[in-house]
Amino acid sequence: MQFKQYPSYKDSGVEWLGDVPEHWQVKPNKYVFKIQKRIAGTLGFNVLSITQKGLKIKDIESNAGQMAQDYSKYQIVNVGDFAMNHMDLLTGWIDIAKVTGVTSPDYRVFEVRNEKINKEYFLHLFQLGYRDKILFAFGQGAAQMGRWRLQSEAFNTLKMPFPSVEEQQKIVSFLDTETTRIDNLIAKQEKLIDLLEEQRKSIISHAVTKGLAPNAPMKDSGVEWLGDVPSNWMTPSSKHLLEIPITDGPHETPNFVDDGVPFISAEAISKGKIDFDKKRGYITPELNAIYSKKYSPKIEDIYMVKSGATTGKVAMVETTDEFNIWSPLAVFRCNKNKVLPKFLLAVFNSSHFYDALVLNWSYGTQQNIGMGVLSNIEIPCPPLKEQAEIIQYLDSQNIKFNKLIGAQSQLIEKLKEYRSSIISHAVTGKIDVREFC
């Protein structure tokens, strides 16, 4: 789709904004918005949390996330108010309230003054300010600690483009149509990725439970989730395949420091890998030495999340760099005379195994699976030579699927970039979309 520019432009006088259409105004926020601070003083309101996915009602009964001591000290957010996390210009966000509620007194709530505007137009602008780090340039604080805030004076004097309300409406209508179209394209690509992942899991599940030989003689495994397995396979409990008993990290919260030994937990198990960017923090070498008396990571150890929303997710240690783990991770260290680590990892990644795992979950405030269950769950175990052949086959399949999924992921990223670009160009007047509405 080709877009033309406006017939004439003028210098906005604002560095981040550049030229704007000749007939547009540029105004400081203080002439359009009014910061509010209405303390609730009582309970009974919806508690609203500002997230990257918008303003959400917080489930305070689940005890998930950070909880306040007294929600009566929170500030009121009315329907139609803007609420922004101005305390964190790196990862914060802004949204318009669709329900009345309360939110943290540390957030900024503001409303429209008497002037008529299209709120969705300005929401696009403010979200652009977060996404493109425009607001960051007006902040102050300690960015390396995630505390880079937009002070009230900086907010009030921040200049924004101001087309007529009729033109604001046309821009919003265009963006509603165009972003919906792009979002639908993204959803289709994401669905295709899901189908590819399902197909990958199906191939893994068949390989690690039935083998590669289509005409191999079979026998009843005696294990409900496994069914028939090749007649030369064994089905021992996992504890009989390991070099050491299943263990985990310390059952205490460590004191984190600015630098030291990386310390990871469940959130670091991401997309089948250990993502050290998602570490909890650093611990001192001295504390690591204490924790290492119980467990010290070793290459080819397998970690399984045993509590929380990602219970059952697994990854293998692929580094010799020093780090340590917390208690939500269970450790499997293979006896390589009995089972190859990559084969056991493939079993854990199979849909059949995951389904069996789910049946053994217990529930408190969150789902979890006990070490005893993990130690006693049966594992399909072919001879080592056959394990190696299955690993080689699955490696070749993974290359194929990774290539297909990678291509779809790149397309999704390009669509997301295009979506952001369209919004940016439309709300700042770099393209004229009036004829599309």
N, C-alpha and C positions, 0 to 999 in steps of 0.2 A: 504494500500500500504506500503510495506516494503522498507526501504532505507538503503543502506550500507554506511560505512564510507570510507574515502580515505585510501589508503594503509599505509601511514605514515604521522605523524604530527610533528610540531615543535612549540616551545613557541614563540608566536608573540611579547612578550614583552609589550603587551598592556592589561591592566587589564580587560577591558570590553569585549575584543575580545577572550582572552584565546588562546588555541592552534589553529593553522591554518595548512592546508595541506603543506607538506614539500616543494613543488615547488612554493607556493604562495609567493609574495612579500608583504611587509607592508610599506606604504609610507605616509608621512605627506601630508595634502591637498595642501600645497603651491607648491608641485612639479607637481600636477595634475590640479589644478584649479587656476584661477586668478580672484580676486574680481574686479568688475567694478563699476564705478560711473559716468554715462553719463547723465548729466542733460539735459532735453528736450529743454528748452529755448523757446518753442513755444507750441501752442495748436494743437489739431487735431488728437491726438493719441487715441487709445483705452486705457481706464483706467483699469488696472488689479488689482484685489484684491486677496490676498492669503487667501484661506479658507480651512477648513478641507476636502472639496471635490475637492480641486485643485485650480489652478490659473484661475479665472473667470473674464470675462469682466464685469465691473461695470456699472450699468445703472444710470448714473449721472443725467438723466432727471427726475427720480422718486423721488429724494431727500431721498432715503432710505439709512439708515446707516450714518456713519460719512462722511462729505463732506469737501473737501479741499478748501481753499480760492483761490489757484492759481495752476492749474495742470501743468503749464509750468515749475514749480520748481520740478516736479517729475522726476525720473530717467528712462531712456530708458531701456526696456527689449526687446532683439531681440529673434527671433525664435530660440529655442535650448538652450537659457540661462536658468540657474537655478535661481529661485527666492525663498527666504526663509524669514520667519518672525523670525529673530534671536533675536528680542526684547522680545519674549515671548516663552520660552522653555517649558512652561507648556501646553499651548493650541495652540501654533503656528503650522505651517506646511511648507512644501516645495513642489515645483512642477517644471516641465520643461515647458517653454513657447511654446505654439503652434501657437501663433500669436504675431506680434510685437505690443508693447504698452508701457505704462508708469506705474510705480507703486511708492508707497510712498518712499521718500528719506530715510526713517527710516528703510526700508527693506534692505536685502543684495541680490545683484545680482552678480552672478559669472559665468564665462565661462570656458570651457576646454582649457587648454594650447595645445601645438602642439601634445602632446602624443595622440595616438589613444586609445579610450575607448568606451565602450558601456554605454551611458548615463543612460539608464534605470536601469542598474545594480547598479550604484551609487545612483540613485534616491531611489531604494529599501533600500539601506544602510542608506541614510539620513532620510528617513521616519521611518525606524526602530529606528534611534536615537531619534526621537520625541516620537514615540509610546511607547518605552520601557524606556523612560526618560534617555537614555544614554547621550544625549547632556546636560542634566540638570547638570550632575556632572562637566561639564567644564564651566558652566555659572557663572555669578555674578550679584548681584543687590538686589532687595527686592521681594522675591518670594511671600510673603503674599499679595503683592499688584499687583501680576501678571506681575512684571517687573523683569524677570530673563533672562538675555541676554547672547549671545555668542559673546564675543569681537573678533575683527579681528585677533589678535594674537593667541587666543585660537582656532579659526577656522583654521588658517593656519598651526598650529602645530598638530592639531588633526590627529592621524594616522588611516589609513583605510586599509583594506585588498585589495590586488591588484593581482588577478589571471590574466592570459593572456587574451587578448581581445577575443580570440576564446572561452575560457572557460566562460568568462563573458556572451557571446552571448548564450552559451548553458544553463547557469543558467537562464537567462532571458526568453529564449524560454520555458524551463520547467515551470517556474513560470507563464508565460502567460497561458499555458495550464491548469495547476493545479488550479490557482486562478479563471480562468473562470469556471472550473468545480464546484468549491466550491461556487462561486457566483451564479451559476445557481441553486444549491441546496438551498442556502439561499433564492433566489427569490421564489422558489416553496413553502417554508415554510411561507414566508411573504404573498404570495398569499392565502395560506390556512388560515392564521390569518385574512386577509381581508374578506374572505368568512364567517368565523365564526363571525366576527364583524357585517357583513351585516345581518346574520341570527339573531344575538342577537337584532339588531335594529328593524328587522321585527317583532320579538316577542314582543318587547316593544311597538312598534307602534300599533300592533293589540290589545294588552291588554289595553292600555290607551285610545283607540278610540272606540273599539267595546266591551270591557269587556271580561269576562271569560266564560260566559254562551253562548254556541253556538246557542241556540234556543231562546234567549231573544228577545222580541218584539222591533222593531226599529222605529225610527222616523227621519225625516229630521232635521238635526241640524240647517240648515240655514246658516251654515258656510262652505264656498267652500272647504277649505282644510280638513275639518272633514268628510263631507258627512253624512251618517246616523250614529246615535248613539243610544244606548239603550234608550227606551222610558222614563225611570225614571232618566235620566241624565240631568244636566243643562249645559249651555255653556256660563257662564258669562265672561266679560272682566277680565283680570288678576287683574286690580286694585281693583275689588270688592272681591278678595280673599285674600287680603293682610292686614297685621296689620298696616303698615305704607305705604305711597306712595313710589313708586320706587325711589331710590336715587342712588347716586354714591359717589366717593371720591372727594378730592379737585381738582380744575381746576388750579393748579399751580404746579411748580416743587419745591419740598422741598429741603432743604439743608440736605444732608446726613452726618452722623457721623460714627465713627468707631464701635460704639456699642450703643444699645438702643432698640427701638421698631421696629420690622420687618415691612417693608413697601412693599406691593406687587402690581403688576399690571397684565396685560393680560398674560404675559409669564408664570406666576405662575400657571395658570389654565392649567393643563397638565394631560392627560389621565383620565379625570373625577375627578381629585383630586386637592387640593391646594398643590403645591410643594414649600415649603418655602425655599428650596435650590436655587430656582430661583427668590428670592426676589430682588427688585431693590436696597435695602440697608436698613440702619437703620435711624430712625428719633429720635429726643430727646423726652423724656416723656412730656416736656412742649409743643412741637409742636403737639404731638399726642393728648394732652388734647384739643388743639384748634381745630384740625380736628375732634375730637370725638363729638364736639358740633353739627356737621352736621350729622355724622354717626359714630357709635361705633359697631364693629363686635359682633355678638351674635351667639351662636351655633345653627345650622340648618338654618342659613341664606343661601340663594342661590345666587351665583355670576354668571353673564353672561357677557362674553366679548362683548362689544358693538362697538368696532372699531378695525380696523387692520385685519391682515391675518387670525386670529382665531375667528373672529366675530361669535357669536352663541354658542361657547363652554361654558360649565357650570361646576360648582363644588359646593359642599356644605361645609359649615364650620363645622369641626368635632373636634375642639379644643376650650378650654376655655382660652388658652394662649393669651396674649395681642399682637395685631398687628393692622395694618390699611391698607387701600386700596387707589389706585389712581383712577382718573376719568374714565379710559377705562372700569372699571367694574361697571355694574349695579347690584343693590341689590334688592332681593325679600325676604321679611320677611312674612311668611305665617300667616294668621289668622287660627289657628288650629281648630277652630270651623267650618271652611268651607273647608279647604284643608290641607291635611297632606304634610309636606315638601318633604318627599321621593316620594310621588305621583306626586307633581308638578315637581320635578327633573326628574322623569321618562318621563313626558310629554315633557319637554324640550329636553330630550335625544332621543325622537322619530324622525324617519326620516320624518314623515309627518309634524311635527311642524317645523323642520329645513327647509324643503322645503318652507313652508309658510313664514318663517323668511326671507329667501333669496329674496323672491319676494318683500319684504318691505325694502331691503337695499337701501341706497343712496350712491353715490360715489363722493368723492372729490379726494384728493391724495390717499385715501384708502377707503375701504368699511366700512360702519358704519350703525348703526340702532339707531333711535332716541328714547328717553325716552317716548315720547307720543305714538309712535307705540307700544312699549313694554307694556305700560299701557292699551292699548285698544285691544290688540290681544285676541281673544276668547280662552278659555281653556275648554276642556272637563272635567266635574266635576260630578262624581257619588256620591252617598251618602257615608258618612265617613266609614261605615262598609265595603262597597264594595271597597273603596280605600285601606283599610287595607288588604283585601283579595288579591287585585291585587299586592300590595307591597310584600306580603308574597310569592306569586307566582313568581314574578320577582326576588326576592332574591334567591329563589331556582334555577331559571334558570341561574342567574349570577354566582352562585357557580359552576355550571356545565361548563359554558363557560369559566370562569376564569381558571378552571383546564385544559381544553383543550388548551386554548391560552397560559397558563403558560408552558405547556409541549413543545409547538412549540417554544416559546421564549427561553426556555432553550436549545433546539436543535440548534437554530440560534446562541446563544452565544458560544456553543461548536464548531460550524463550524467556527465562526469568530476567536476563539482562535486557532483552528487548522490552519486556513489560516495564521495568524500572525506567528505561530510557524514554518510552512513550509518555509515562506519567510526568517525568522531569521536564521534557520538552513542552508538553501541553500546559502545565500549570505555571510555567515561567514565560510562556508566550513565544517560545522559539519556533513553534509551528502553529498554524492557524487551522483549528478543527471546527470552526463554526458551520461550515457547509455540510458537515457530516451529521448534524443534529436536526 
